[in-house]
Amino acid sequence: MTSTTAMPSVWARWTTGVPLLSLPILAVTWGRDVPTPIALALAILLGASVLSAVHHAEVVAHRVGEPFGSLVLAIAVTVIEVGLILTLTASGGQSAQTLGRDTVFAAVMITCNGIVGASIVAGVRRRGPVLFNAEGAGGALATVVILASVCFVLPNFTSATPGPRFSSGQLAFAAAASLLLYALFVTTQTVRHRDFFLPVDAEGEPVEQEHADPPSDRETWTSAALLLAALVAVVGLAKVESKSIEKLVAVAGLPQAVVGVVIALVVLAPESLAAVRAARRGRMQTAFNLAYGSAIASIGLTVPVLALATIWVETPLLLGLEPIHLALFAITVATNILTVVPGRATLLQGGLHLAMLAAFVFLSMFP
């Protein structure tokens, strides 16, 4: 009895201490070219900060309830992504022109294949075929497809400027459309059709599930402050580690697009873990909300900010996908549609999504 009651206390102290420890270490290492041993230690601290962010985001999400809770982590992760992309783009470098595209598209592939696939596998292993609301998941998937198509597919077919690049007017249109579609989705999820995004029971009916008493106001505000500290630590430490990552990529002879994949994997780690945990508890709709919601937020918020940043950052913003990535995106869309339409999924669907993620990562490294 003592051990089971002590574990939450130890976990709470650990997730509280990591953000407070990370911030002074970040201040000391910021802007410095750290040696390899310190870079490895910072990588461990970065992973711990991600886990801490997951914990505190879940506390806040539990307080506000679904589907609002799924938005908390999605927006928080997008803040990390935008800050990191702008920081690295402003510093220039070989991959600066396509870093935004590579990172956001990697986020789409990781969410639609990695998070969806891992969540299905986790849910199936615990409870058999998983159930979810096909109307809510289908609407979210459609939003992802339209956003990604407008921002990353259409630049390859426009003729106003050479290459996979929007003109200024086209970029402004894509940014405005992205913001409006994001706002429309959030309104649909949280106001107009909130029941479409709630977990469902065995009969497919939406249910409000609460497994424990929600945290107090004090606990919620404390976790919100620690979540902010953890997110700052994550983006800051990732920035410090970015030079080491770029050096490693160059030494390994890999394409610079791999940097975007690594960034996306880091910033999406909190949502990935939270989605898998939700799926293991039988809340598959919550896992889908996290997966598709983070993809929508990543495009709908990141692209407008990057478009606005082109006013001050002289580096061109190339958004059009490479042919191999266009093919992978088309296959991903088809696979997700076939998964979402029935409203239930088995281990096969989970395996197919994870296979697509593996193909994307491998072909990003060896195009």
C-alpha positions in Angstrom: 0.0 0.0 0.0 2.8 2.3 0.8 4.6 1.8 -2.5 1.4 2.5 -4.6 0.7 5.7 -2.8 4.3 6.8 -2.9 4.6 6.4 -6.7 2.3 9.3 -7.6 4.2 11.5 -5.2 7.6 10.6 -6.7 6.2 11.1 -10.2 4.8 14.5 -9.3 8.1 15.6 -7.8 10.0 14.4 -10.8 7.7 16.1 -13.4 7.9 19.3 -11.3 11.6 19.3 -10.9 12.6 18.7 -14.5 11.2 21.9 -16.0 12.7 23.9 -13.1 16.1 22.2 -13.7 16.0 22.6 -17.4 15.5 26.4 -17.5 18.8 27.3 -15.8 20.7 24.7 -17.8 19.1 26.2 -21.0 20.2 29.6 -19.9 23.8 28.4 -19.5 24.0 26.5 -22.8 22.0 28.9 -25.0 23.9 30.1 -28.0 27.0 27.9 -27.4 28.5 25.1 -29.4 28.4 22.3 -26.8 30.8 19.3 -27.0 29.4 15.9 -27.7 29.2 14.6 -24.1 27.2 17.6 -23.0 25.0 17.3 -26.1 24.2 13.7 -25.1 23.3 14.9 -21.6 21.1 17.7 -23.0 19.4 15.1 -25.2 18.4 13.1 -22.1 17.2 16.3 -20.4 15.2 17.1 -23.5 13.4 13.8 -23.4 12.7 14.3 -19.7 11.2 17.7 -20.4 9.0 16.1 -23.1 7.7 13.6 -20.6 7.1 16.4 -18.0 5.2 18.4 -20.6 3.0 15.3 -21.3 2.1 14.9 -17.6 1.2 18.6 -17.0 -0.7 18.8 -20.3 -2.8 15.8 -19.3 -3.6 17.4 -15.9 -4.8 20.6 -17.6 -6.7 18.5 -20.2 -8.4 16.4 -17.5 -9.6 19.6 -15.9 -11.1 21.2 -19.0 -12.5 17.8 -20.3 -12.9 16.6 -23.8 -12.8 17.7 -26.6 -11.2 20.9 -25.2 -8.5 18.9 -23.5 -7.2 17.6 -26.8 -6.7 21.1 -28.1 -4.4 22.1 -25.1 -1.5 19.8 -26.1 -2.1 20.4 -29.9 -1.7 24.2 -29.5 1.2 23.9 -27.1 3.1 21.6 -29.5 2.5 24.0 -32.3 4.0 26.8 -30.3 7.1 24.7 -30.0 7.2 23.9 -33.7 6.7 27.5 -34.8 9.4 28.9 -32.4 11.9 26.2 -33.4 11.3 26.7 -37.2 11.6 30.5 -37.0 14.8 30.3 -34.9 16.5 27.9 -37.2 15.3 29.6 -40.4 16.5 33.0 -39.1 20.0 31.6 -38.6 20.1 30.6 -42.2 21.9 27.5 -43.4 21.5 25.0 -46.3 18.0 23.7 -45.2 16.5 27.1 -44.2 14.4 27.5 -47.4 12.6 24.2 -46.9 12.8 23.6 -43.1 9.3 24.8 -42.5 7.9 22.6 -45.2 9.9 19.6 -44.1 9.0 20.0 -40.5 5.3 20.6 -41.0 4.9 17.8 -43.6 6.8 15.4 -41.3 4.4 16.4 -38.5 1.4 15.5 -40.8 3.0 12.1 -41.7 3.9 11.3 -38.1 0.4 12.2 -36.8 -1.6 10.5 -39.6 0.5 7.4 -39.7 2.6 7.2 -36.5 0.2 8.4 -33.8 -2.9 6.9 -35.5 -1.1 3.6 -36.0 0.5 3.4 -32.6 -2.8 4.3 -30.9 -4.7 1.6 -32.8 -2.1 -1.0 -31.9 -2.2 0.1 -28.2 -6.0 0.0 -28.1 -6.3 -3.3 -29.9 -3.8 -5.1 -27.6 -5.9 -4.1 -24.6 -9.5 -4.3 -25.8 -9.8 -5.9 -29.2 -11.1 -3.8 -32.2 -11.3 -0.2 -31.3 -14.3 2.0 -31.8 -14.5 5.7 -32.5 -16.8 8.3 -34.0 -16.4 8.2 -37.8 -18.1 11.5 -38.3 -15.7 13.4 -36.0 -12.6 11.6 -37.1 -13.7 11.9 -40.8 -14.2 15.6 -40.5 -10.8 16.1 -38.8 -9.1 14.0 -41.5 -10.8 16.0 -44.3 -9.5 19.2 -42.7 -6.0 17.8 -42.6 -6.2 16.8 -46.3 -7.5 20.2 -47.5 -4.9 22.1 -45.4 -2.0 20.0 -46.6 -3.2 20.0 -50.2 -3.5 23.8 -50.3 -0.2 24.5 -48.6 2.0 21.7 -49.9 0.6 20.3 -53.1 -0.7 23.3 -55.0 2.7 25.2 -55.0 4.0 22.6 -57.4 1.3 23.4 -60.0 1.1 27.3 -59.8 2.9 29.3 -62.5 3.2 32.7 -60.9 6.7 32.0 -59.6 9.3 29.4 -60.7 9.8 26.3 -58.6 7.6 24.9 -55.8 6.9 28.3 -54.4 3.8 30.5 -53.9 3.8 34.2 -55.0 3.3 36.7 -52.3 -0.4 36.9 -53.1 -0.8 33.2 -53.2 1.0 32.7 -49.9 -1.2 35.3 -48.3 -4.3 33.4 -49.6 -2.9 30.1 -48.3 -2.2 31.6 -44.9 -5.6 33.2 -44.6 -7.4 30.0 -45.7 -5.3 27.9 -43.2 -6.3 30.2 -40.3 -10.0 30.2 -41.3 -10.1 26.4 -41.7 -8.4 25.9 -38.3 -10.9 28.3 -36.7 -13.8 26.5 -38.4 -12.5 23.1 -37.2 -12.1 24.3 -33.6 -15.6 25.8 -33.6 -17.0 22.5 -34.9 -15.1 20.4 -32.4 -15.8 22.5 -29.3 -19.2 24.2 -30.0 -21.3 23.2 -33.0 -20.8 19.4 -33.0 -19.0 18.6 -29.8 -20.5 15.2 -29.5 -18.8 14.0 -32.7 -15.5 14.3 -30.9 -16.3 12.5 -27.7 -15.3 8.9 -26.9 -18.0 6.3 -27.8 -19.3 3.3 -26.1 -19.9 -0.3 -27.4 -23.0 0.9 -29.3 -21.1 3.8 -30.8 -22.9 6.4 -28.7 -20.8 9.4 -27.4 -20.1 9.3 -23.7 -18.6 11.7 -21.2 -15.9 9.7 -19.4 -14.2 10.7 -16.2 -12.0 8.2 -14.5 -11.1 10.3 -11.5 -12.0 13.6 -9.9 -10.7 16.5 -11.9 -7.7 18.4 -10.3 -8.3 21.5 -8.2 -7.9 25.0 -9.6 -4.5 25.3 -7.8 -3.2 22.0 -9.3 -4.5 23.0 -12.7 -2.8 26.4 -12.6 0.4 24.9 -11.2 0.5 22.3 -14.0 -0.3 25.1 -16.6 2.8 27.1 -15.4 5.0 24.0 -15.4 3.7 23.0 -18.8 4.8 26.4 -20.1 8.2 26.0 -18.5 8.6 22.5 -19.9 7.6 23.7 -23.4 10.1 26.5 -23.2 12.8 24.0 -22.1 11.9 21.7 -25.0 12.1 24.3 -27.7 15.2 25.9 -26.2 17.1 22.6 -25.7 16.1 21.5 -29.2 17.6 24.7 -30.5 20.8 24.1 -28.6 20.8 20.5 -29.9 20.1 21.6 -33.5 23.7 22.2 -34.4 24.7 18.8 -33.2 21.8 17.3 -35.2 22.8 19.1 -38.3 26.4 18.0 -37.9 25.4 14.4 -37.4 23.2 14.6 -40.5 26.0 16.0 -42.5 28.6 13.5 -41.3 26.1 10.6 -42.0 25.6 12.0 -45.5 21.8 12.3 -45.1 19.6 14.9 -46.8 18.9 18.0 -44.8 15.2 17.2 -44.8 16.0 14.7 -42.1 16.5 17.7 -39.7 12.8 18.6 -40.2 11.8 14.9 -39.5 13.9 15.0 -36.2 12.3 18.3 -35.1 8.8 16.9 -35.8 9.5 13.7 -33.9 10.7 15.7 -30.9 7.9 18.2 -30.8 5.2 15.6 -31.3 6.5 13.2 -28.6 4.1 14.6 -26.0 1.1 14.2 -28.2 2.2 10.7 -29.3 2.5 9.5 -25.7 -0.7 11.1 -24.6 -2.6 9.6 -27.6 -1.2 6.1 -26.9 -2.2 6.4 -23.2 -5.7 7.4 -24.2 -6.0 4.5 -26.5 -4.9 2.1 -23.9 -7.7 3.4 -21.6 -10.3 2.8 -24.3 -10.5 6.4 -25.4 -9.7 5.9 -29.1 -11.6 9.1 -30.1 -9.4 11.1 -27.8 -6.3 9.6 -29.5 -7.7 10.5 -32.9 -8.5 14.0 -31.7 -4.9 14.4 -30.6 -3.5 13.0 -33.9 -5.6 14.9 -36.4 -5.9 17.9 -34.2 -2.2 18.3 -33.9 -1.8 18.0 -37.7 -4.5 20.6 -38.2 -2.9 23.0 -35.7 0.6 22.3 -37.2 -0.5 23.5 -40.6 -3.3 25.9 -39.7 -1.1 27.9 -37.3 2.5 27.3 -38.5 2.0 28.2 -42.2 0.4 31.6 -41.4 3.2 32.5 -39.0 5.8 31.4 -41.5 4.1 33.5 -44.2 4.1 36.5 -41.9 7.7 35.9 -41.0 8.7 36.3 -44.7 8.3 40.0 -44.2 11.3 40.1 -41.9 13.2 36.9 -42.9 14.8 37.1 -46.3 15.1 33.4 -46.8 12.6 32.2 -49.5 9.8 29.9 -48.2 9.5 26.8 -50.4 6.3 24.8 -49.6 5.9 22.5 -52.6 6.5 18.8 -51.8 9.0 16.6 -53.7 7.5 14.0 -56.0 8.3 11.1 -53.6 6.5 13.0 -50.8 3.5 13.7 -53.0 3.2 10.0 -53.6 3.5 9.2 -49.8 0.9 11.8 -49.0 -1.6 10.4 -51.5 -1.1 6.9 -50.1 -1.5 8.2 -46.5 -4.7 10.0 -47.4 -6.2 6.8 -48.9 -5.1 4.7 -46.0 -6.6 7.1 -43.4 -9.9 7.2 -45.3 -10.2 3.5 -45.3 -9.4 3.4 -41.6 -11.8 6.2 -40.5 -14.9 5.3 -42.6 -15.9 2.1 -40.8 -15.7 3.7 -37.3 -13.7 0.8 -36.0 -10.2 -0.5 -36.6 -8.1 -3.7 -36.0 -4.5 -4.5 -35.6 -4.2 -4.7 -39.4 -5.0 -1.0 -39.8 -2.6 -0.1 -37.1 0.2 -2.0 -38.8 -0.5 -0.4 -42.2 -0.2 3.1 -40.7 3.0 2.2 -39.0 4.4 0.7 -42.2 3.6 4.0 -44.0 5.5 6.0 -41.3 8.5 3.6 -41.6 8.4 4.2 -45.4 8.3 8.0 -44.9 11.2 8.0 -42.5 13.3 5.6 -44.6 12.7 7.5 -47.8 13.5 10.8 -46.1 16.9 9.4 -45.2 17.5 7.6 -48.5 15.5 9.3 -51.2 
